[in-house]
Amino acid sequence: MLYIFGHKNPDTDSVVSAIGWAFFKEKKKEKAKAFRLGKLNEETKFALKEFKVPFPPLLKKSQNKKVCLVDHNEFQQSIDDIKSAKIVEIIDHHKINLSLNEPIFVLTKPYGSTSTIIAEIFFQEKIKIPQSIAGILLCGILSDTLIFSSPTTTEIDKKVARKLAKIAKIKDIKLFGKKLLEKKS
């Protein structure tokens, strides 16, 4: 089984990216499960509750497990025993700062969120995204791009968000984004 998780201080993008990628892997007939490495913040809880997605379980050890890192790639941001895990994939939108002893699958794009990358893969592979997954991935984009106001926001983030909003039945993206970000404070 592939263990998928974001960074130690889980924000919305890292949690929903893990859930989205685990769902994608299952659709591709690969056994995978999303985890979190820390306590969920109020914004993330809101997003998951809003779209009726269960909270991912807390992962305490990764030793000897096959893992995929989402929304991070630095050991200090990851689970404490990450060096004893077998990292097989990384999907991230941050700069790469990692050295491994063997080649692995790494997908990094200069987008505003990892959720954008994962949603884009669903669209490219023509895999239907359920309303719940579309909704939480939209939350990941809106959170990390600060409703498209962050300087890291790209046109692709906006385009993917519009597609996800349609699937998630969110009529006003910015209004929904404000409701989401209010939970941060």
N, C-alpha and C positions, 0 to 999 in steps of 0.2 A: 504494500500500500504506500502511496505517496502522501506524505504529511506536508500540508501547505499552510504557511503562516507569514504574517507581516512582522513588523518590528516590535521591540519590547514595550514601547509606550504606544499602544495601538490607537491610531486615529481611524476615522471612518474609512478613508481610502485603503488603508492596509487590511482592515478587517473584511470589507466587502470585496476587495480584490481576491483575497484568499477564498472566500465563499464562491465568488464567480468562477474562479479558475478551477476549483474542485468540481463545480457543476459541469464545466466544460469537459474536464477530464473524464467524468462519469459518462457524458454523452459520447465520448470517443472510446468507450468501453475499457477505461483504465480505472482501477480502484484508487480513489483519492478521498481525502477528508481535509476540511478546513479547520484550523485551530487559531487561537489567539495566544499571545504571550503575556498579557497583562489584563488589568481591569478595563472594562469598557467605559468610555466616557458617555456623558448624557446624550450627545449628538448621535453617536453610533447606536446607542440603545433606541433612540427615537427612530432612526432610519430602519433598523431591523424590526421594531414593533409595527411601524407604519405599513411595512410590506409583508408582515407576518412570517418573518424568517427567524428561525431559532438562533439563539446566541451560540457561537462556536465554543466548544469546550476549551478550557485552559490546558496548554501543553506544558508539562513540567520538565520533560527530558526528551532529547532528540537522539541520544546515543544509539548508534547502529541503525538509525532509521533513514530511509530514503526521503529527502526533503526538497521542497521547492520554496525559495524565498520570494516573496512578493513585496514590492514597495520598499525594499532595502537590499543592500548587498554587502554591508560592512559587518564584520564579526561583532564589534562592540555594540551594534544596534540589535543583534539577534539574541537568541536563547543562549544562556550561559555555556552550555556544552556543545555548541554548534560545531566545534572542531572535531568532535567525535561522531558527527552525523555524515551521511553521504549526500552531499549537495548535488542534485542532478539538474536543477533548473533555477534560473533567476529571471523574474520579470519585474522591471523597474523603470522608473522615469527619472531617477537621480543619476549623478555621475557614478561611474564604476570605479570602485576602489577595493579590489579584491584580487588575490592571487591564489590559485588552486593548483594542485599537482596533476590534474587531468582535465581534458576538455569536457565541457558541459553545455547544455542549451542555455543561452543567455539572450534575452530579448529586452532591449532598452531603446526607448524612443524619447525624444525631447518634448514630451507632452506635459500638460498640467497635472495629470494624475495617472496612476497605474490602472485605474478603472477604465480609462479611455482606451488603453492598450488592449485590455482584456475584451471589452465590448467590441472593439474593432476586429479582433480575431473571430468572435462569434459571427459578425457580419460577413467577413471574408470567407469563412468556412460554411456560410449559409446554414448555421445551426440556430434554430428558433430559440429565442430568449423568452422565458416566461415573464409575466408581469412582475413577479416578486424580484427576480434577479435583475431585470431592467431597472426597477425602482431603486434597488440598493446601489447598483453601479452608477446610476444618475446621482445619487447622494454622494458617492465617492468623488465624482467629478466636481459637483457643486461645492463640496467642502474644500477640496484641495485647491481649486481655482478661485475660491472666495466669490462664487457666483460670477465667474469670468472676469474678475477685476484684478487678479494676480498677474504680474508681468510674465509668468510662465505659461499663461493660458494661450492656447493655439486655436486656429480656426477649426482644426480637427476636433479638439475638445468640444467646441460649440456644436459642430455638426453631429458628432456622436451623441451628445447630450440631447439634441432635438429628437433624434431617432429613438433614444431610450425613453424620453418623456412620452412620446407617442405610444409606445408599447406599454408603459407604466400608467397610462391614462392621466398624466399630469398636464393640465391645460396651460398653466402659467408657470414656466420654469423659474423665473426670478422670484415670484411670490412664494413658491414652494421652497426655493433656496433660502429665502429670508427666514421662513419658518424653521428650516433645518438649522441654520447658523445661530438662530436665537438660543438653541439648546446648548451651544458651546459655552455661553457665558454663565 
